[in-house]
Amino acid sequence: MKHLLSIADLSRDEIGEIMDTAISMHDVQRRQVKKLPTLPGRTIINFFLKTPPAPAVHLRLLASGCRLTPST
């Protein structure tokens, strides 16, 4: 679901799923550390067949082995 404008066309199960998601996100917001461990122990790799049109600074950081994480 991309945008929710009305619940009129949703089934009871879809509304329940939205409410369950809202409850779990509410619990996350009450934590001291508001991050979800979505991929614990996994490595994310971006593989480009062609050089992307990125600024030279980003390419230099990648070439130097700098690891960028969401928390930095």
MODELLER restraints for C-alpha pairs under 7 A, 6 or more apart:
rsr = mdl.restraints
at = mdl.atoms
rsr.add(forms.Gaussian(group=physical.xy_distance, feature=features.Distance(at['CA:28:A'], at['CA:34:A']), mean=5.74, stdev=0.5))
